[in-house]
Amino acid sequence: MKPHVLAIDQGTSSTKALLLDHAGEIVSRADAPLTQSCPGPGLVEQDAAALLESVRTAVADCLKTVDPATVAGVALSTQRESVVLWEAATGRPVAPLVSWQDQRGTELAARLDAAGASEEIRRRTGLPLDPMFSALKMAALLDRHDPSRVRSSAGSLRLGTVDAYLLHALTGGPVTEVGNASRTQLLDLATGDWDGELLDLFGVPRAALSHVVPSTGPFGTVRGLHPLLDGTPVLAVLGDSHAALFAHAGWRPGTVKATYGTGSSIMAVAESPEPADEVCRTIAWSTDRPVYAHEANIRSTGRTLTWLAELLGTEPGELIRLAADADAQDVTLVPAFGGIGAPWWDARAVPVLAGFGLDTGRAQLARAALESVAFQVADVLAVLPGLRRVVTDGGLSRSDALMQLQADISGVTVVRPSHHELSAAGAARLAGLSLGLWSTEDLEQFADRGLRTFTPDWDDARRAATVGHWRRRLMAARDLGTPGKRGTP
């Protein structure tokens, strides 16, 4: 009987389950939607128990017509930086999940920066001091639910990213994958383990955290994940952006991966974990050794479209269709919701909508929102060395208009695979590699199936003028958020 690999992709807006056969083809899929709540300014949360239930639902639906005995192993891809606090004995969450988009760590970040800690934090972790990363969220959760740190120091309260929470719930094991751990700002990239001085700096007890293991584990075996058989091993775990890079065979030179999701991750394998000025360093994955990557994170890409759709009382898909053939005219949208991410890392930047008038309609606003995605990604691509081509994934990558716009604005070739569930596929392919089901050469062939290529049409003069116009309005968004300055959109 040919084996299957079950991939679970736990994302911000949904949990997907995909079943891949021995040829790497998807034979079954299911998804379970999730919602977010914003209980206050800068606060973004999800129901952690509902998140776990979405995993159970997606798996059950995916395996409805498949013999679960054919599943040789499970692969897990997860949203990153988000944090869950739960009881070690029961697994029950004691607070809502704090999303990667949440900004509640801003005040502590400012205090640490004023104390001169930013440079050392970045040197050890590869990450700028920013509320997006997990450590500040962990500190805030403990300040509220265990201010004395008694329970967390005793290990009766556990903290972790989504992978750690799900692995505890599904296997009982207190482990977390090293790539996910590298996004917490508590892991020393040089050692691949928790850093004692950083734990003290952020006030996070080591006993509250799970043990760090490579991307192929050991993770243990699942239990109670019906209809999957108890004892089915978890073979691979990756952060969602890391998994997409793996699916693209991102170890090949000159490959830069751009994921167009709620936010965007632009990532490329790096030769070493050396610092990069405008982008983060991170561990992409680790099997026999760690593979490092340079990464840039953009806070609002797909979220910009959903925000505008909610505002206009329509659906994001309708706005994308409207934007495809529209002209934004002079309208520019800088979606600095919670600040601007890479390569600027300006938490004070504010959203700007400029160039509109009484004749501005939905089409111009939709096009400006779509263009804001391409402009933000282009800003990152401009600072990444050795770029040969951009490989894309995520829901927004389905837009031909956006992919062509990305090629035109960036002046590089953009390549899109025929299917978009790259995070799940990447985790599954790592699991299959560890099983001996596929070779590295097989994975490269999988990555090259059904590609569509978008090549730049603009000349250098048009590109420079268009990007210059965007940058002026981006700088206005930064100036407007800086005390004592006034931007001029």
C-alpha positions in Angstrom: 0.0 0.0 0.0 1.4 3.4 -1.0 1.9 5.7 2.0 0.4 9.2 2.4 1.7 12.2 4.3 -0.8 14.4 6.1 0.1 18.1 6.2 -1.6 20.4 8.6 -1.2 24.1 7.8 -2.3 26.2 10.8 -2.6 29.8 9.6 -4.0 33.1 10.8 -7.3 32.9 8.9 -7.8 29.1 8.7 -6.4 25.7 9.2 -5.9 23.6 6.1 -5.2 19.8 5.9 -3.7 18.3 2.8 -3.0 14.6 2.0 -0.1 14.0 -0.4 0.5 10.7 -2.1 3.8 9.0 -3.0 4.1 11.2 -6.1 3.8 14.4 -4.2 0.3 15.1 -5.5 -2.5 16.4 -3.3 -5.2 13.7 -3.1 -7.5 15.3 -0.5 -7.8 18.7 1.2 -10.0 20.4 3.7 -10.0 23.7 5.6 -11.6 25.2 8.7 -11.9 29.0 9.0 -10.8 31.0 11.9 -11.6 34.5 13.1 -9.7 37.3 14.9 -10.8 39.8 17.5 -9.5 43.3 18.2 -10.5 44.0 21.8 -8.6 47.3 21.9 -6.2 49.6 20.0 -3.3 47.6 18.8 -4.6 44.3 20.2 -5.2 41.3 18.0 -6.3 38.0 19.5 -7.7 34.6 18.5 -9.4 31.8 20.5 -6.7 29.3 21.2 -9.2 26.5 21.9 -11.0 27.2 18.6 -7.7 27.1 16.8 -7.1 23.6 18.2 -10.6 22.5 17.2 -10.0 23.8 13.7 -7.1 21.4 13.4 -9.3 18.5 14.5 -12.0 19.6 12.0 -9.7 20.0 9.1 -8.0 16.6 9.7 -11.3 14.8 10.1 -12.7 16.3 6.9 -9.5 15.6 4.9 -9.5 11.9 5.8 -13.3 11.3 5.3 -12.7 9.1 2.2 -9.2 7.9 3.0 -8.0 4.9 5.0 -6.1 6.5 7.9 -3.9 3.5 8.1 -2.2 4.7 4.9 -0.9 7.9 6.6 2.7 7.3 7.3 3.3 10.5 9.2 2.1 14.1 9.9 3.7 17.3 8.9 2.9 20.6 10.6 3.2 24.2 9.3 2.2 27.0 11.6 1.7 30.7 11.9 4.7 32.2 13.6 5.3 34.7 16.5 1.8 34.3 17.8 1.8 33.2 21.5 -0.4 30.9 23.6 -0.4 30.6 27.4 -1.8 27.3 28.7 -1.9 25.0 31.8 0.7 22.3 31.6 -1.4 19.7 33.3 -4.6 20.1 31.3 -3.5 21.9 28.1 -6.3 24.4 28.7 -5.5 27.9 27.4 -5.7 30.5 30.2 -5.8 33.5 27.8 -6.6 34.2 24.1 -3.8 33.6 21.6 -1.9 36.9 21.1 -1.5 37.3 17.4 1.7 38.1 15.6 -0.1 41.3 14.5 -0.6 42.4 18.1 1.2 45.5 19.3 0.8 45.2 23.1 4.6 45.0 23.5 5.3 48.5 22.2 5.8 50.1 25.6 8.2 47.5 26.8 10.1 47.6 23.5 10.5 51.4 24.0 11.9 50.9 27.5 14.4 48.2 26.4 15.5 50.4 23.5 16.0 53.4 25.8 18.1 51.1 28.0 20.3 50.3 25.1 19.3 46.7 24.7 18.3 46.7 21.0 21.7 46.2 19.5 22.6 43.2 21.7 19.1 41.6 21.1 19.6 41.9 17.4 23.1 40.5 17.5 22.0 37.4 19.3 18.6 36.7 17.8 18.9 38.3 14.3 15.7 40.2 14.9 15.0 43.9 15.5 13.3 44.9 18.7 9.8 45.0 17.5 6.3 44.1 19.0 5.7 41.6 16.2 8.1 39.0 17.8 7.0 36.7 20.6 9.1 37.7 23.6 7.3 41.0 24.2 3.9 39.3 23.9 5.1 36.6 26.3 6.1 39.2 28.8 2.8 40.9 28.6 0.8 37.7 29.0 2.9 36.8 32.1 2.6 40.3 33.6 -1.2 39.9 33.5 -1.7 36.2 34.4 1.4 35.4 36.4 3.0 38.6 37.5 5.1 37.0 40.2 6.3 34.3 37.7 5.6 31.7 40.4 3.5 29.3 38.2 5.5 29.8 35.1 8.8 29.3 36.9 7.4 26.0 38.3 6.4 24.9 34.8 2.7 24.7 35.7 2.0 27.4 33.1 3.5 26.9 29.7 4.2 29.5 27.0 4.9 29.0 23.4 4.4 29.7 19.7 1.6 27.9 17.9 3.7 24.9 17.1 4.6 24.3 20.7 0.9 24.6 21.8 -0.3 22.2 19.1 2.4 19.7 19.7 1.6 19.7 23.4 -2.1 19.2 22.6 -1.6 16.5 20.0 1.4 14.5 21.3 1.8 15.6 24.9 5.4 16.5 24.2 7.0 19.7 25.5 8.9 20.5 22.3 9.1 23.4 19.9 10.7 23.5 16.4 13.9 25.5 16.1 12.8 27.7 13.2 9.7 28.8 15.1 11.8 29.3 18.2 14.1 31.6 16.3 11.2 34.0 15.8 10.6 34.5 19.5 13.6 36.8 20.2 14.6 34.4 23.0 16.8 32.0 20.9 20.5 32.6 20.3 21.1 31.8 16.7 24.7 30.8 17.4 23.7 28.0 19.9 20.2 27.2 18.6 18.9 27.2 22.1 17.2 29.5 24.6 19.4 32.4 25.8 19.5 32.8 29.6 20.3 36.5 29.5 17.4 37.2 27.0 15.0 35.2 29.1 15.9 37.3 32.1 15.7 40.5 30.1 12.2 39.8 28.9 11.1 38.1 32.2 10.3 34.7 30.7 11.2 31.7 32.9 12.9 28.8 31.0 10.6 26.3 32.8 7.6 27.8 30.9 9.1 27.1 27.5 9.3 23.9 25.5 12.5 22.1 24.5 14.0 23.2 21.2 14.4 20.4 18.6 15.3 20.3 14.9 12.7 20.6 12.2 12.5 16.8 11.9 12.1 16.3 15.6 11.8 14.1 17.5 8.2 15.3 18.0 6.5 12.2 19.3 3.3 10.6 18.0 -0.3 11.9 17.8 -3.1 10.8 20.0 -6.8 11.6 19.9 -6.7 13.2 16.5 -9.7 11.3 15.0 -9.7 9.5 12.6 -5.9 9.4 12.4 -4.5 6.4 14.2 -3.0 6.9 17.6 0.8 6.4 17.3 1.1 8.1 13.9 4.4 10.0 14.1 4.9 13.8 13.6 7.8 13.8 11.2 8.3 17.5 10.4 7.4 20.9 11.8 8.1 24.3 10.1 7.0 27.9 10.4 4.6 28.7 7.5 7.0 31.0 5.7 9.9 28.6 6.2 7.7 25.7 4.8 6.9 27.7 1.7 10.6 28.4 1.1 11.3 24.7 1.4 8.5 23.9 -1.0 10.0 26.2 -3.6 13.3 24.4 -3.2 14.7 27.6 -1.8 18.1 26.2 -1.2 18.9 26.9 -4.9 21.0 30.1 -5.4 19.3 33.3 -6.3 15.8 32.1 -5.2 13.8 34.6 -3.1 10.4 33.5 -1.8 7.5 36.0 -1.4 4.4 34.9 0.4 1.3 37.1 -0.1 -0.9 36.3 2.9 -2.4 38.5 5.6 1.0 40.0 5.8 4.0 39.1 3.7 7.2 37.2 4.3 10.1 37.6 1.8 12.8 35.1 2.5 16.0 33.8 1.0 18.5 31.2 2.2 21.7 32.9 3.5 25.2 31.4 3.4 25.8 32.3 7.0 23.9 33.9 10.0 25.8 37.2 9.5 23.8 40.4 10.2 21.9 42.2 7.5 21.0 45.8 8.0 17.4 46.0 6.8 16.2 42.4 7.1 16.1 39.8 9.8 18.2 36.7 10.3 16.4 33.5 11.1 16.8 29.7 11.0 14.9 28.5 8.0 15.0 24.8 9.0 17.4 22.4 10.6 17.9 18.7 10.0 21.5 17.6 10.3 22.6 21.3 10.6 20.8 24.7 10.7 20.0 26.5 7.4 19.9 30.2 7.9 17.8 32.7 6.0 17.4 36.4 5.5 13.8 37.5 5.9 11.8 40.6 5.7 8.3 40.9 7.2 5.5 43.2 6.0 2.6 43.7 8.3 -0.3 44.4 6.0 -0.7 43.1 2.5 -3.7 40.8 2.2 -5.0 42.5 5.3 -5.1 45.8 3.5 -7.6 44.3 1.0 -9.8 42.7 3.6 -9.8 46.0 5.6 -10.8 48.0 2.5 -13.5 45.4 1.6 -15.0 45.6 5.1 -15.0 49.4 4.8 -16.7 49.4 1.4 -19.1 46.5 2.3 -17.8 44.1 -0.3 -15.5 41.0 -0.6 -11.7 41.1 -1.0 -12.1 39.0 -4.2 -14.3 41.6 -5.8 -11.8 44.3 -5.0 -9.0 42.3 -6.6 -11.1 41.8 -9.7 -11.9 45.5 -9.8 -8.3 46.5 -9.3 -7.0 44.3 -12.1 -7.9 46.7 -14.9 -8.2 49.9 -13.0 -6.0 53.0 -12.9 -5.2 54.3 -9.4 -4.6 57.7 -11.0 -2.8 59.6 -8.2 -4.3 57.7 -5.3 -1.7 56.0 -3.0 -2.4 53.9 0.1 0.4 53.4 2.6 -1.1 50.7 4.9 1.0 51.4 8.0 -1.5 49.6 10.3 0.7 49.2 13.4 3.6 50.8 11.7 5.7 49.8 8.7 7.8 46.6 8.7 10.9 45.7 6.7 13.0 47.3 5.4 12.1 50.4 7.3 11.0 48.9 10.7 9.2 52.1 11.8 6.6 51.3 14.4 5.5 55.0 14.5 4.5 55.2 10.9 0.8 55.8 10.4 -1.6 54.9 7.5 -1.8 57.4 4.7 -4.3 57.7 1.9 -3.2 60.4 -0.5 -4.1 61.8 -4.0 -7.8 61.2 -3.8 -10.6 63.6 -4.7 -14.3 63.8 -5.2 -14.1 61.8 -8.3 -12.2 58.9 -6.6 -14.2 55.6 -6.6 -13.9 52.0 -5.6 -11.8 51.1 -8.6 -9.1 53.6 -7.8 -9.1 52.7 -4.1 -8.9 49.0 -4.9 -6.0 49.5 -7.3 -4.2 51.6 -4.8 -4.6 48.9 -2.2 -3.3 46.2 -4.7 -0.3 48.5 -5.6 0.6 49.0 -2.0 1.3 45.2 -1.8 3.6 45.3 -4.7 5.4 48.4 -3.6 6.1 47.1 -0.1 7.5 43.8 -1.5 9.6 45.7 -4.0 11.1 47.8 -1.2 12.4 44.6 0.4 13.6 43.0 -2.9 15.7 46.1 -3.5 17.9 45.3 -0.4 18.3 41.5 -0.9 21.6 40.5 -2.5 22.0 37.9 -5.3 18.4 38.0 -6.4 17.7 36.1 -9.7 14.0 35.4 -9.5 11.1 35.7 -7.1 8.9 32.6 -6.4 5.5 33.4 -5.0 2.7 31.8 -3.0 -0.2 32.8 -0.8 -3.7 33.8 -1.6 -3.0 37.1 -3.3 -0.4 35.5 -5.6 -3.4 34.2 -7.6 -3.9 37.7 -9.0 -2.2 37.9 -12.4 -2.5 41.6 -12.2 -0.5 41.7 -8.9 2.1 39.3 -10.2 2.7 41.3 -13.3 2.8 44.5 -11.3 5.3 43.0 -9.0 7.6 42.1 -11.9 7.2 45.6 -13.4 7.8 47.5 -10.2 10.7 45.3 -9.1 12.3 44.7 -12.5 12.7 41.0 -11.8 11.2 37.8 -13.1 8.3 36.5 -10.9 7.4 32.8 -11.0 4.2 31.3 -9.6 3.5 27.6 -9.1 0.2 26.1 -10.2 -1.0 25.6 -6.7 -0.9 27.9 -3.7 -0.8 25.7 -0.7 3.0 25.9 -0.4 3.2 26.0 3.4 1.5 22.7 3.8 3.3 21.2 0.8 6.7 22.3 2.2 6.1 20.7 5.6 4.9 17.5 3.8 7.9 17.4 1.6 10.3 17.7 4.5 8.4 14.8 6.2 8.6 12.7 3.1 12.3 13.4 2.8 12.9 12.2 6.4 10.8 9.1 5.6 12.9 8.4 2.5 9.8 8.8 0.4 11.4 11.5 -1.8 15.0 12.7 -2.6 16.2 16.3 -2.8 16.1 15.9 -6.6 12.5 14.9 -6.4 11.7 18.0 -4.3 13.3 20.2 -6.9 11.2 18.6 -9.6 8.1 19.1 -7.5 9.0 22.8 -7.2 9.3 23.2 -10.9 5.9 21.7 -11.9 3.4 24.0 -13.6 5.2 27.3 -13.2 3.9 30.5 -14.7 6.4 33.3 -15.4 5.8 37.0 -15.3 8.5 39.2 -16.8 8.9 43.0 -16.5 7.3 45.2 -19.1 8.3 48.6 -17.8 11.4 50.5 -18.8 13.8 51.9 -16.1 12.5 55.4 -16.3 8.9 54.5 -15.7 10.0 52.2 -12.8 12.1 54.9 -11.2 9.4 57.5 -11.4 6.7 55.2 -10.0 8.8 53.9 -7.1 9.9 57.5 -6.3 6.3 58.6 -6.1 5.6 55.7 -3.7 8.6 56.5 -1.5 7.6 60.1 -1.1 4.3 59.1 0.3 5.8 56.4 2.4 8.1 58.9 4.0 5.1 61.1 4.7 3.5 58.2 6.6 6.7 57.9 8.7 7.0 61.7 9.3 3.3 62.0 10.3 4.0 59.4 13.0 7.1 61.1 14.4 6.6 63.7 17.1 7.8 67.1 15.9 7.5 66.3 12.2 4.8 67.0 9.6 4.6 64.9 6.5 3.4 66.3 3.2 1.6 63.6 1.3 
